[in-house]
Amino acid sequence: TVLDTIRLRTRLAEIYNVNKGQVHANVLGEHGDTSFVAWSSATIAGVPIDQYVDSIASNRDIRAEYKREDIETYVKKSGGKIISRKGCTVYGIATTSMHIVKTLAGNAQTAMTVSSLHEGEYGLKDVCLSSLSLDGTDGVRSIITQPLSDDELKKLYESAEALKAVISGVEF
């Protein structure tokens, strides 16, 4: 969900009128219908996203009226919209792939939402899905078990079950 996370951060940066490098929010789960935003850990400039507007002394330039569901729909549907307009999404995928390769080749030790095998993290086993992980030249060094709300944990488990259902239907 690296590309989804980039789309999310870019959209939030537009809404809050800040540099997207200041936005830290992640899309977790599978890349698809059961992906979700981990809103409970989303921040702008280190401030929880729910508190950001109130923390700005002069917030006249901040347009922060949105529904979280609309943002999640935007992120999930962006690829389809691009395909309907251009016929493909190669540029976003290429840019994301390049970011991942630079991380792996450059030993940048970067936190990204890549899919990896869970071996007990969040109580999940034997399933690969996207969660925040620390990545470098050796690939995924460690899954970062960022704090999730009960609702977000439920969504993560639902995403894992959806993936397991697809896997169980594959015939070899």
Z-matrix of the N, CA and C atoms (Angstrom, degrees):
N
C 1 1.464
C 2 1.531 1 111.96
N 3 1.324 2 116.79 1 23.53
C 4 1.464 3 119.39 2 178.87
C 5 1.525 4 110.05 3 -59.86
N 6 1.327 5 117.32 4 -46.51
C 7 1.464 6 120.29 5 -179.47
C 8 1.530 7 110.69 6 -64.12
N 9 1.322 8 117.26 7 -41.39
C 10 1.462 9 120.30 8 176.82
C 11 1.525 10 111.04 9 -60.86
N 12 1.315 11 116.71 10 -40.56
C 13 1.459 12 121.64 11 179.33
C 14 1.525 13 110.81 12 -64.84
N 15 1.326 14 116.67 13 -40.58
C 16 1.469 15 119.85 14 177.29
C 17 1.529 16 110.04 15 -63.38
N 18 1.322 17 117.06 16 -43.61
C 19 1.471 18 120.37 17 178.58
C 20 1.530 19 110.58 18 -62.24
N 21 1.319 20 116.93 19 -41.48
C 22 1.465 21 121.60 20 178.07
C 23 1.522 22 110.59 21 -61.11
N 24 1.306 23 117.37 22 -51.04
C 25 1.467 24 121.26 23 -177.54
C 26 1.526 25 111.27 24 -62.70
N 27 1.325 26 116.30 25 -38.78
C 28 1.462 27 120.38 26 178.76
C 29 1.517 28 110.58 27 -64.68
N 30 1.320 29 117.14 28 -44.24
C 31 1.470 30 120.89 29 -179.94
C 32 1.524 31 111.02 30 -64.42
N 33 1.314 32 117.58 31 -43.65
C 34 1.468 33 120.52 32 178.81
C 35 1.534 34 110.86 33 -65.02
N 36 1.318 35 117.11 34 -37.31
C 37 1.468 36 120.34 35 177.19
C 38 1.527 37 110.53 36 -62.64
N 39 1.326 38 117.21 37 -39.01
C 40 1.469 39 120.57 38 176.76
C 41 1.522 40 110.88 39 -64.16
N 42 1.306 41 116.69 40 -44.46
C 43 1.467 42 121.53 41 -178.00
C 44 1.526 43 110.96 42 -64.07
N 45 1.329 44 116.60 43 -44.57
C 46 1.464 45 121.10 44 -176.44
C 47 1.528 46 113.61 45 -90.36
N 48 1.334 47 116.82 46 -2.62
C 49 1.459 48 122.14 47 178.35
C 50 1.533 49 111.50 48 57.65
N 51 1.342 50 115.10 49 50.99
C 52 1.466 51 121.74 50 177.76
C 53 1.526 52 109.30 51 -132.27
N 54 1.309 53 116.12 52 164.87
C 55 1.452 54 121.91 53 174.39
C 56 1.524 55 108.57 54 -65.89
N 57 1.335 56 117.38 55 135.00
C 58 1.464 57 118.87 56 -176.14
C 59 1.526 58 113.27 57 -64.64
N 60 1.340 59 116.95 58 -18.22
C 61 1.460 60 119.89 59 174.76
C 62 1.519 61 112.68 60 -67.53
N 63 1.325 62 117.10 61 -16.54
C 64 1.467 63 122.20 62 178.55
C 65 1.529 64 112.67 63 -87.75
N 66 1.343 65 115.98 64 -9.45
C 67 1.466 66 121.09 65 -177.01
C 68 1.527 67 109.26 66 -97.75
N 69 1.311 68 115.29 67 125.12
C 70 1.463 69 120.58 68 176.43
C 71 1.526 70 107.99 69 -124.23
N 72 1.323 71 113.98 70 104.71
C 73 1.459 72 122.22 71 178.69
C 74 1.516 73 106.46 72 -151.28
N 75 1.315 74 117.24 73 147.35
C 76 1.460 75 120.51 74 -172.51
C 77 1.520 76 112.48 75 -130.61
N 78 1.334 77 114.16 76 144.65
C 79 1.461 78 121.99 77 171.68
C 80 1.527 79 105.99 78 -99.72
N 81 1.319 80 116.01 79 126.00
C 82 1.463 81 121.95 80 -176.58
C 83 1.525 82 110.86 81 -118.05
N 84 1.340 83 115.31 82 168.35
C 85 1.457 84 121.44 83 177.10
C 86 1.513 85 111.24 84 95.51
N 87 1.314 86 115.67 85 -153.21
C 88 1.461 87 120.07 86 177.80
C 89 1.521 88 109.34 87 -83.15
N 90 1.307 89 116.07 88 158.23
C 91 1.461 90 120.03 89 174.77
C 92 1.525 91 106.32 90 -80.51
N 93 1.325 92 116.29 91 96.18
C 94 1.460 93 119.07 92 -177.41
C 95 1.508 94 112.00 93 159.74
N 96 1.312 95 114.88 94 -151.72
C 97 1.463 96 121.54 95 -171.46
C 98 1.517 97 115.00 96 -60.75
N 99 1.331 98 118.16 97 -28.64
C 100 1.468 99 118.83 98 -177.82
C 101 1.520 100 113.25 99 -99.06
N 102 1.330 101 117.45 100 8.41
C 103 1.466 102 118.51 101 174.91
C 104 1.530 103 108.53 102 -68.24
N 105 1.327 104 116.00 103 159.88
C 106 1.462 105 119.93 104 -178.43
C 107 1.520 106 109.51 105 -156.67
N 108 1.312 107 115.43 106 160.86
C 109 1.460 108 121.81 107 177.65
C 110 1.526 109 108.71 108 -93.50
N 111 1.318 110 115.78 109 132.77
C 112 1.472 111 121.03 110 175.16
C 113 1.539 112 107.76 111 -84.03
N 114 1.324 113 115.52 112 76.98
C 115 1.467 114 121.32 113 -176.32
C 116 1.514 115 112.82 114 -62.56
N 117 1.326 116 117.52 115 -31.77
C 118 1.470 117 119.53 116 -175.12
C 119 1.517 118 112.79 117 -63.94
N 120 1.329 119 117.74 118 -21.36
C 121 1.469 120 119.80 119 178.88
C 122 1.527 121 112.70 120 -110.97
N 123 1.324 122 117.91 121 6.69
C 124 1.464 123 121.62 122 -179.78
C 125 1.525 124 110.59 123 -70.96
N 126 1.341 125 115.44 124 133.60
C 127 1.465 126 120.71 125 179.52
C 128 1.525 127 110.89 126 -136.68
N 129 1.322 128 114.53 127 157.92
C 130 1.460 129 122.49 128 169.08
C 131 1.521 130 105.91 129 -126.47
N 132 1.318 131 115.39 130 121.37
C 133 1.470 132 121.44 131 -177.81
C 134 1.534 133 111.43 132 53.19
N 135 1.315 134 116.04 133 36.20
C 136 1.460 135 120.95 134 177.98
C 137 1.518 136 115.03 135 82.03
N 138 1.320 137 117.56 136 -2.38
C 139 1.464 138 122.10 137 -179.52
C 140 1.531 139 108.37 138 -99.43
N 141 1.331 140 118.51 139 131.31
C 142 1.469 141 118.96 140 176.88
C 143 1.528 142 110.71 141 -50.81
N 144 1.326 143 116.03 142 136.87
C 145 1.463 144 120.81 143 -172.60
C 146 1.524 145 112.55 144 -56.85
N 147 1.328 146 117.74 145 -33.75
C 148 1.468 147 121.06 146 179.03
C 149 1.528 148 112.75 147 -68.01
N 150 1.315 149 117.19 148 -21.00
C 151 1.461 150 121.72 149 -177.03
C 152 1.528 151 113.09 150 -105.10
N 153 1.327 152 116.66 151 -6.57
C 154 1.465 153 119.96 152 -171.20
C 155 1.532 154 113.35 153 -59.97
N 156 1.326 155 118.05 154 -52.31
C 157 1.471 156 120.48 155 -176.17
C 158 1.526 157 110.39 156 -58.43
N 159 1.330 158 117.66 157 -43.27
C 160 1.468 159 120.65 158 -179.33
C 161 1.529 160 112.69 159 -69.43
N 162 1.320 161 117.42 160 -18.40
C 163 1.467 162 119.79 161 -179.21
C 164 1.526 163 113.12 162 -85.97
N 165 1.328 164 116.95 163 -8.46
C 166 1.467 165 121.35 164 -179.94
C 167 1.524 166 108.54 165 -91.39
N 168 1.327 167 116.56 166 124.12
C 169 1.472 168 120.60 167 -177.29
C 170 1.521 169 111.96 168 -60.87
N 171 1.318 170 116.88 169 -40.79
C 172 1.466 171 120.95 170 179.11
C 173 1.526 172 107.38 171 -124.49
N 174 1.316 173 116.42 172 95.99
C 175 1.466 174 119.41 173 -173.35
C 176 1.529 175 113.13 174 -98.33
N 177 1.308 176 117.49 175 28.94
C 178 1.469 177 120.86 176 -176.99
C 179 1.531 178 113.20 177 -66.11
N 180 1.343 179 117.96 178 -25.89
C 181 1.456 180 120.60 179 -178.03
C 182 1.523 181 112.84 180 -93.45
N 183 1.315 182 117.51 181 5.21
C 184 1.456 183 119.97 182 -176.08
C 185 1.521 184 110.21 183 -101.15
N 186 1.313 185 114.05 184 119.20
C 187 1.459 186 121.53 185 177.13
C 188 1.526 187 105.96 186 -106.44
N 189 1.301 188 117.45 187 93.59
C 190 1.465 189 120.28 188 -171.58
C 191 1.524 190 112.81 189 -118.86
N 192 1.316 191 116.50 190 31.26
C 193 1.460 192 119.27 191 177.80
C 194 1.521 193 109.04 192 -94.04
N 195 1.312 194 115.52 193 112.55
C 196 1.461 195 120.76 194 178.83
C 197 1.526 196 108.70 195 -161.44
N 198 1.312 197 114.80 196 164.46
C 199 1.456 198 120.40 197 174.23
C 200 1.519 199 107.24 198 -107.41
N 201 1.292 200 115.97 199 135.21
C 202 1.466 201 120.29 200 -179.39
C 203 1.530 202 111.33 201 -56.98
N 204 1.321 203 116.43 202 -38.62
C 205 1.460 204 120.21 203 179.77
C 206 1.527 205 110.69 204 -61.12
N 207 1.341 206 116.61 205 -37.19
C 208 1.464 207 120.43 206 178.91
C 209 1.524 208 110.92 207 -66.03
N 210 1.312 209 116.81 208 -38.97
C 211 1.468 210 120.69 209 178.39
C 212 1.525 211 109.82 210 -65.20
N 213 1.329 212 117.03 211 -44.90
C 214 1.465 213 120.08 212 -179.76
C 215 1.521 214 110.81 213 -64.08
N 216 1.326 215 117.68 214 -39.81
C 217 1.461 216 121.18 215 176.80
C 218 1.519 217 110.20 216 -63.52
N 219 1.325 218 116.83 217 -43.70
C 220 1.461 219 121.84 218 177.55
C 221 1.533 220 110.43 219 -55.69
N 222 1.318 221 116.69 220 -47.54
C 223 1.465 222 121.19 221 -178.45
C 224 1.526 223 110.27 222 -63.80
N 225 1.328 224 117.16 223 -45.95
C 226 1.466 225 120.75 224 -177.48
C 227 1.528 226 112.80 225 -68.14
N 228 1.318 227 117.06 226 -32.84
C 229 1.468 228 121.03 227 -175.06
C 230 1.525 229 113.65 228 -94.47
N 231 1.327 230 118.59 229 -7.47
C 232 1.466 231 121.21 230 -176.34
C 233 1.519 232 112.47 231 -57.60
N 234 1.312 233 116.95 232 -45.55
C 235 1.460 234 120.21 233 -179.24
C 236 1.519 235 111.97 234 -59.31
N 237 1.327 236 116.64 235 -45.11
C 238 1.459 237 120.71 236 179.00
C 239 1.513 238 112.83 237 -63.00
N 240 1.330 239 116.21 238 -38.64
C 241 1.467 240 120.26 239 178.24
C 242 1.525 241 110.92 240 -65.36
N 243 1.312 242 116.41 241 -41.84
C 244 1.463 243 120.32 242 179.08
C 245 1.530 244 110.12 243 -64.22
N 246 1.319 245 117.07 244 -43.28
C 247 1.466 246 120.96 245 178.61
C 248 1.522 247 110.49 246 -61.19
N 249 1.341 248 117.52 247 -41.77
C 250 1.466 249 119.88 248 -179.10
C 251 1.530 250 111.59 249 -65.88
N 252 1.329 251 117.46 250 -27.71
C 253 1.468 252 120.74 251 -179.23
C 254 1.525 253 112.97 252 -89.85
N 255 1.344 254 116.63 253 -43.43
C 256 1.461 255 120.09 254 -173.29
C 257 1.523 256 113.43 255 -109.44
N 258 1.320 257 116.79 256 -15.56
C 259 1.454 258 120.10 257 -178.73
C 260 1.517 259 114.28 258 93.31
N 261 1.335 260 117.74 259 -10.80
C 262 1.460 261 120.61 260 179.96
C 263 1.534 262 109.54 261 -164.33
N 264 1.319 263 115.07 262 169.98
C 265 1.468 264 119.96 263 178.17
C 266 1.518 265 110.72 264 -123.35
N 267 1.310 266 117.45 265 33.07
C 268 1.461 267 120.90 266 -172.19
C 269 1.526 268 114.39 267 -60.96
N 270 1.328 269 118.12 268 -34.09
C 271 1.468 270 119.17 269 -175.53
C 272 1.523 271 111.93 270 -69.02
N 273 1.315 272 117.31 271 -44.76
C 274 1.463 273 119.88 272 177.81
C 275 1.511 274 111.74 273 -63.97
N 276 1.319 275 116.18 274 -42.05
C 277 1.469 276 120.15 275 179.13
C 278 1.524 277 110.25 276 -66.74
N 279 1.328 278 117.21 277 -41.33
C 280 1.466 279 120.69 278 179.27
C 281 1.528 280 110.90 279 -63.57
N 282 1.327 281 116.79 280 -43.73
C 283 1.463 282 120.63 281 179.84
C 284 1.522 283 110.63 282 -63.21
N 285 1.324 284 116.09 283 -42.60
C 286 1.461 285 120.46 284 178.67
C 287 1.524 286 110.99 285 -65.52
N 288 1.313 287 116.61 286 -43.47
C 289 1.474 288 120.83 287 178.83
C 290 1.518 289 110.62 288 -61.37
N 291 1.328 290 116.21 289 -41.33
C 292 1.455 291 120.51 290 178.72
C 293 1.538 292 110.77 291 -63.34
N 294 1.333 293 116.60 292 -40.84
C 295 1.469 294 120.77 293 177.67
C 296 1.529 295 110.36 294 -60.46
N 297 1.319 296 116.65 295 -43.86
C 298 1.471 297 120.70 296 -179.52
C 299 1.523 298 109.98 297 -66.27
N 300 1.346 299 117.64 298 -44.86
C 301 1.467 300 121.09 299 -179.81
C 302 1.527 301 110.88 300 -63.11
N 303 1.336 302 117.64 301 -41.55
C 304 1.467 303 120.42 302 177.45
C 305 1.520 304 110.89 303 -60.51
N 306 1.321 305 115.82 304 -39.18
C 307 1.461 306 119.99 305 178.15
C 308 1.522 307 110.31 306 -63.63
N 309 1.326 308 116.37 307 -45.89
C 310 1.460 309 120.31 308 -177.84
C 311 1.531 310 111.51 309 -69.21
N 312 1.326 311 117.12 310 -41.76
C 313 1.465 312 121.15 311 -176.74
C 314 1.521 313 112.21 312 -78.55
N 315 1.315 314 117.24 313 -31.36
C 316 1.454 315 120.38 314 -173.49
C 317 1.502 316 115.31 315 -95.57
N 318 1.318 317 117.08 316 1.89
C 319 1.461 318 121.06 317 -179.91
C 320 1.521 319 111.61 318 54.23
N 321 1.343 320 115.48 319 43.54
C 322 1.461 321 120.67 320 -175.68
C 323 1.524 322 113.42 321 -77.81
N 324 1.334 323 118.43 322 -14.03
C 325 1.463 324 121.59 323 -178.77
C 326 1.526 325 109.79 324 50.04
N 327 1.305 326 115.29 325 67.48
C 328 1.453 327 122.75 326 -173.38
C 329 1.522 328 111.19 327 -108.98
N 330 1.323 329 116.86 328 142.66
C 331 1.458 330 121.88 329 174.02
C 332 1.525 331 107.87 330 -85.91
N 333 1.338 332 116.09 331 123.70
C 334 1.467 333 122.07 332 179.69
C 335 1.522 334 109.37 333 -141.31
N 336 1.324 335 115.11 334 159.99
C 337 1.465 336 120.26 335 178.53
C 338 1.528 337 109.81 336 -97.54
N 339 1.324 338 115.27 337 71.79
C 340 1.459 339 120.44 338 178.12
C 341 1.529 340 109.78 339 -99.36
N 342 1.311 341 114.73 340 156.49
C 343 1.456 342 120.46 341 178.84
C 344 1.520 343 109.71 342 -77.67
N 345 1.307 344 115.72 343 132.97
C 346 1.460 345 120.60 344 177.40
C 347 1.523 346 109.10 345 -152.44
N 348 1.327 347 114.32 346 163.12
C 349 1.457 348 120.66 347 -178.86
C 350 1.518 349 110.76 348 -70.53
N 351 1.315 350 115.43 349 126.11
C 352 1.467 351 121.06 350 176.24
C 353 1.530 352 108.30 351 -91.81
N 354 1.314 353 114.87 352 129.50
C 355 1.460 354 120.97 353 -177.94
C 356 1.527 355 110.19 354 -125.18
N 357 1.337 356 114.31 355 48.86
C 358 1.457 357 120.47 356 178.91
C 359 1.516 358 113.51 357 118.51
N 360 1.335 359 117.58 358 -16.39
C 361 1.460 360 120.33 359 177.60
C 362 1.525 361 108.77 360 -62.25
N 363 1.314 362 115.97 361 133.71
C 364 1.470 363 123.48 362 -176.47
C 365 1.531 364 111.83 363 58.27
N 366 1.320 365 117.57 364 17.75
C 367 1.463 366 120.77 365 -178.02
C 368 1.524 367 113.48 366 77.89
N 369 1.317 368 117.80 367 13.32
C 370 1.472 369 122.11 368 -178.87
C 371 1.523 370 110.09 369 -100.86
N 372 1.331 371 115.09 370 140.49
C 373 1.466 372 120.51 371 177.26
C 374 1.515 373 109.13 372 -138.87
N 375 1.323 374 113.62 373 151.09
C 376 1.465 375 121.60 374 173.22
C 377 1.526 376 113.77 375 58.20
N 378 1.313 377 116.29 376 39.38
C 379 1.462 378 120.46 377 175.13
C 380 1.527 379 108.50 378 -149.67
N 381 1.324 380 114.41 379 139.85
C 382 1.466 381 120.23 380 175.36
C 383 1.518 382 108.24 381 -101.91
N 384 1.306 383 116.46 382 123.76
C 385 1.454 384 121.38 383 173.52
C 386 1.514 385 109.00 384 -153.40
N 387 1.311 386 115.70 385 164.94
C 388 1.458 387 120.40 386 -175.31
C 389 1.514 388 111.74 387 -80.47
N 390 1.306 389 113.44 388 127.78
C 391 1.456 390 121.88 389 168.36
C 392 1.520 391 105.14 390 -145.64
N 393 1.289 392 116.62 391 169.88
C 394 1.451 393 119.86 392 -178.71
C 395 1.525 394 108.95 393 -66.01
N 396 1.317 395 115.67 394 131.27
C 397 1.465 396 119.22 395 179.03
C 398 1.519 397 109.41 396 -140.91
N 399 1.311 398 115.49 397 157.10
C 400 1.452 399 122.77 398 176.57
C 401 1.518 400 106.83 399 -94.86
N 402 1.348 401 115.96 400 120.11
C 403 1.454 402 121.10 401 -172.15
C 404 1.522 403 110.52 402 -122.95
N 405 1.331 404 115.93 403 144.84
C 406 1.460 405 121.58 404 178.82
C 407 1.511 406 110.12 405 -157.37
N 408 1.320 407 117.15 406 -153.69
C 409 1.461 408 121.03 407 -175.65
C 410 1.522 409 112.80 408 -62.16
N 411 1.298 410 118.20 409 -25.04
C 412 1.464 411 121.57 410 179.11
C 413 1.525 412 112.09 411 -91.45
N 414 1.331 413 117.38 412 11.37
C 415 1.465 414 121.26 413 -177.14
C 416 1.519 415 109.75 414 86.17
N 417 1.328 416 115.44 415 -140.07
C 418 1.456 417 119.84 416 179.32
C 419 1.528 418 107.98 417 -75.14
N 420 1.322 419 115.70 418 112.36
C 421 1.465 420 120.44 419 178.93
C 422 1.511 421 110.99 420 -79.10
N 423 1.348 422 115.15 421 -39.43
C 424 1.452 423 119.48 422 -177.99
C 425 1.519 424 109.75 423 -165.77
N 426 1.301 425 116.31 424 142.61
C 427 1.458 426 120.62 425 169.76
C 428 1.523 427 106.95 426 -77.15
N 429 1.317 428 116.01 427 134.96
C 430 1.462 429 121.37 428 177.76
C 431 1.527 430 106.64 429 -96.13
N 432 1.296 431 117.31 430 112.58
C 433 1.467 432 120.05 431 -178.61
C 434 1.518 433 109.20 432 -84.83
N 435 1.333 434 114.50 433 77.16
C 436 1.456 435 119.59 434 178.62
C 437 1.521 436 109.01 435 -64.01
N 438 1.310 437 117.43 436 146.88
C 439 1.463 438 119.54 437 179.00
C 440 1.528 439 110.46 438 -60.86
N 441 1.318 440 116.04 439 132.55
C 442 1.463 441 122.62 440 177.22
C 443 1.515 442 109.31 441 -123.04
N 444 1.312 443 116.16 442 147.02
C 445 1.464 444 120.03 443 175.46
C 446 1.526 445 108.86 444 -70.63
N 447 1.323 446 116.61 445 166.40
C 448 1.466 447 120.55 446 177.78
C 449 1.523 448 111.21 447 -58.12
N 450 1.338 449 116.95 448 -40.98
C 451 1.464 450 121.26 449 178.74
C 452 1.530 451 111.03 450 -64.51
N 453 1.322 452 116.97 451 -40.36
C 454 1.462 453 120.33 452 178.53
C 455 1.524 454 111.48 453 -67.53
N 456 1.323 455 117.21 454 -39.31
C 457 1.469 456 120.00 455 175.70
C 458 1.525 457 110.69 456 -61.46
N 459 1.315 458 116.41 457 -41.36
C 460 1.460 459 120.92 458 177.77
C 461 1.535 460 110.22 459 -60.29
N 462 1.335 461 116.64 460 -43.20
C 463 1.466 462 120.88 461 178.42
C 464 1.522 463 111.34 462 -65.33
N 465 1.333 464 117.36 463 -37.11
C 466 1.455 465 120.78 464 177.95
C 467 1.527 466 110.36 465 -64.64
N 468 1.340 467 117.31 466 -43.66
C 469 1.461 468 121.29 467 177.89
C 470 1.528 469 111.14 468 -64.12
N 471 1.334 470 116.99 469 -39.13
C 472 1.465 471 120.86 470 177.93
C 473 1.526 472 110.89 471 -64.74
N 474 1.307 473 116.33 472 -39.29
C 475 1.454 474 120.45 473 177.56
C 476 1.528 475 110.52 474 -64.77
N 477 1.331 476 116.51 475 -42.88
C 478 1.466 477 120.80 476 178.16
C 479 1.529 478 110.55 477 -62.42
N 480 1.314 479 117.09 478 -42.18
C 481 1.472 480 120.08 479 179.16
C 482 1.524 481 111.36 480 -65.12
N 483 1.327 482 117.58 481 -37.90
C 484 1.464 483 120.95 482 177.40
C 485 1.523 484 110.51 483 -62.43
N 486 1.318 485 116.46 484 -42.26
C 487 1.462 486 120.19 485 178.18
C 488 1.522 487 111.37 486 -66.28
N 489 1.322 488 116.72 487 -42.53
C 490 1.467 489 120.50 488 178.76
C 491 1.529 490 110.85 489 -62.38
N 492 1.328 491 117.06 490 -36.51
C 493 1.469 492 120.52 491 178.22
C 494 1.514 493 111.21 492 -64.79
N 495 1.311 494 116.89 493 -40.71
C 496 1.467 495 120.60 494 177.89
C 497 1.525 496 109.54 495 -65.05
N 498 1.328 497 117.07 496 -45.30
C 499 1.453 498 122.05 497 -179.14
C 500 1.527 499 110.50 498 -61.24
N 501 1.335 500 117.21 499 -42.51
C 502 1.468 501 120.03 500 -178.35
C 503 1.520 502 111.94 501 -66.65
N 504 1.327 503 117.39 502 -20.65
C 505 1.464 504 121.08 503 179.43
C 506 1.521 505 113.71 504 -87.45
N 507 1.334 506 116.44 505 -6.51
C 508 1.465 507 120.23 506 -179.39
C 509 1.519 508 109.23 507 -80.34
N 510 1.323 509 115.14 508 127.96
C 511 1.478 510 119.69 509 178.12
C 512 1.517 511 109.77 510 -103.15
N 513 1.345 512 115.51 511 134.60
C 514 1.454 513 120.91 512 177.79
C 515 1.501 514 110.21 513 -104.35
